[in-house]
Structures are given as structure tokens and as C-alpha cells.
């Protein structure tokens, strides 16, 4: 049959050629004038407009190509099938706390399903092979909820494997999976502590299901906390980059020009669900530490200090008698914690951790997370204008301790009013707050600096600039003793019984 069809096709083509020749001849043309010898069509210039690039440009271009060629074989596509669950119709989807993430949210293949009909969901993400025996680092949100045999890995050479889940850590959004494929290509891990703003990087992954896409850009910021983990102990110290990251890039590498992975691409800042200019990657030092624990123990054995910390801006610096904002402020110290044992006190400013300067609360969180329980770490603090170094012996965190939990603070330098109403606290109120003295905040003016900086109705002000407050008159006296523009450090106990420092400035007249 195949041969018969071939003859018919050949025949049809020959017949068409005869008809065409007759037609052309009837037009007074020679068939040979079309098919015979003539000058071939020549399109485009034979030489490049720029014959040689400046050496620096050529070297940069070569570096990008070399990095992509070296790293891409160790980047994998991860396809996850999740446990079936009821499907919501479009427009009635629940608010997903990982809306900035995109691994398990793209693409879903459960369209046109009736509401309530349980159907599996399929999602795509990325990952990097970090050992020749097949361990792969990716994001927790990529593999979260996967079926027992629902993680499929595809390599650049098209080989496919079913992966085993080794462990997940929601606190950092890191997960480890493993495939068995003999000796595999694997990446080189760099040092994220040596990453600098302005440094060239490449992002590699599988955005929108487009396999092994490479984009380039620079590191645009460090130490970003974008509040997406929604976890009391969530550790966010992202590397921000303008290398294009889109849905499906989650779990893929952010790579320096030495071909070393310096971050795990995790999230984007977006109003549309796609790239709008900024992506965020977990520093590889943190990811590596977490992955090692997951491989060795199946869980993360995370150390803790036992401090509640907050950032320091110029107002806080003024209130603390510092020339410039630096370090992080210890809001409170947990009882029987490593920090308490080392002598760290509420009101101390932590300047360095293990010799590394600290200027963001998220940075201290990351550094603590890279250590192990039992590590002895020097911590430099500023107390009452004097610097001292204390040795903290970190402990394994249980269910309630906090490593270095941050408090939210909104900085402002245009202070118009304290914006507070207060009342004397009676015995019952003091007993409720487990305090012996203080005044109660009865109102915080909307839009005031007090509100912006975190003061809330119901807070108990126990001291100002380390002076105990027993009455409204004492508070008034302290405020009147300062001139407009001076910053004061308030010690408050919240209704949840936590203690915090808040810095407010005396309003200008």
C-alpha cells in the first residue's frame, strides 16, 4: 500500500510539472529560464557590522554561556501529583498564603471539573542535583502534598525518575528529594555570604513548563523579608534579583559567574502572578545547612538563642544614644534560654554574631539557623553605650522556643505627635499583665506615629528610658524633661504578655 501511494504521488507531481511547462511556454517563456542557470538569491550582509567585541564584553558573554552549559545538566524539572482534594470553581479559590510562590500552583490540569469532584492536581517546579548519588534540593512548596509516588524528575538528557521525599522544612521552604540514577551531574555550591548587590547572576529553571530556561540579571538587594512564610519561626533572608523568575522556577538555582549556586529561587513580587521585576532566592548557605539536616536526620535540628528582636532605625538609635542605626534590638529574652544564660538582656543591641555584623533581624535569624546545637558563638552587644562580647551556647529548639523572632516596626522620621491616651493602671490590671507598675494605653490616634511604630490600645507602658513608670504624672514628667525631636525608648507589655521596646520621638511644636 505504501508503494502504491508513493507512485500515485509521484505521478501527480509529474503531471503537474507538464501542465506547468505548457502554461509557461504559452506565455512565451522558456521553462529553462526559471530552472536553469541564474544568480542565486543572496540575503543579508556577509560580514558582521561589529567584527570584534571589546574584550570585557566578550568575556562576559562567554561567562554567561559557560555558566549555562556547566550548570544546566544538574538542573531538573519536577512534576508533582498531589493528593486528590475537592476542586473549587474559578473565582471561588481559597486565599493561598503561598500566592507569591508558584511551584505547586502551576500548571493545574483540573480545569472544567465539577465543584467538589476530587481530582489530582499536577504542578511543575525545578530543583538542583547536589550530589552524584541523586540528592536534590528544591522548595518545600513545590513538593508539599505530593502523593507517595507522585514526584517525577526529568533531567536535561530526558531521563525520568520517580523521586523519594527525604524531608521538608516549612520554616525555610526547603525540601530534599532523591533519585537513583547511577552517577549524576551535580552543581557546585558557592558561599552566599560573599554575594554583593550589583553582582551578575543567572537563574535557571522551568518557567511556565518551558524546559531549562536561562535568564540573567544582577543581585538587586540582600536580606529581604517579604513575609510569605507566615510562620512564627519563619526564616526569611532572601537574595533579591532582577534575573527573570516566573512560575515553575521555584527550586531552581541562582548562580554566580563562577558557576556556583548561591541561592534557591523561591518567590516573586507580583500583582499578576508573573515576573514584574523582582525575584527572591533563599541563600545557599541556609539551604545547604537545612538540606544536610534533612538528609542526615529526616528533619531539621535547629538551634535557638531565645531572643525577640527588632530592627533599629534612626529614631531607635537616638533613643538608645547611638550615633547611627546599626545592629538589632533585643526586645525580650526568654527564660532559661541560651541568650539568658549568656547574659544577654532586653534592651541590648546585638552588633555582631560570630564576627558577622548584624543590621537586619532577618540576617541574625539566618546566621543562627546555619549553626548547630552546642555551638559556642561570640555575640557582640551594645549595652548602655558600652560594647561587650558574650558567648552563647546554642541549644536545640523545642516546640515553643524562638531562635530570633522579629517584631514588626514601621519607621518614620516625621513625628508630629505621640498620638497616645493613657490611664493609670489599677491593681487588677497590673496583676493581669504580671507587672508591678505601669500605665495603660487607652487609645492610639489613627495615623499617629505611635500607631505606626506599633503601639496598641491595651499596651502597658512600664518604663521610659529605663525609668519606671507608676503613673500618668511620671510619664508626663519624663516627656516634659525632653525637648522636641528627642527620641524616647518605651518599654511596653502587650496584652499577650510579651514585652517590647518601642521608640517614639517628642513631637515638634
CORFENWO-V195973 format. One line per field, one symbol per residue. psi: psi as a letter, one per 20 degrees, with the letter a starting at -180 (. if undefined). Layout:
psi->???
//
This chain:
psi->gggghgggggghhgghgggggggghhjkqphhigiaprpqpopqqiqqhohpqqgggghgghgggggghhhhhjpqppppprpqrqpqqqikqqopikhirjfijqqplkqkqqpiopqqppqqarrppjqijjpppaqgigipjqqhkjoppprhjjqqqpqppgqqnhhikqqprqqokbpqqqrppaoiijpqpipprqppbmpkjoplppqqbroirqkpojlihlphjpoolqppqjppprpiipirqpprijjppiropgrqoqiiiapjhprpqpphggggggggghghiirpnprqglqprqrpahgggghikqgqpqaqpohqpqqkrhgghijpqpiqoohqokipqpiqhhgggggghirqpipoppopqpolipqqpqppoqrppbiiqqgmpqqpppqqimohqhkqprqqprghghhhjkrirrqpoippppirhgghjjpqpiqoohqpljpqpirhghggggghiqrphqpqoppqprijjqpqpppqqpqq.
//
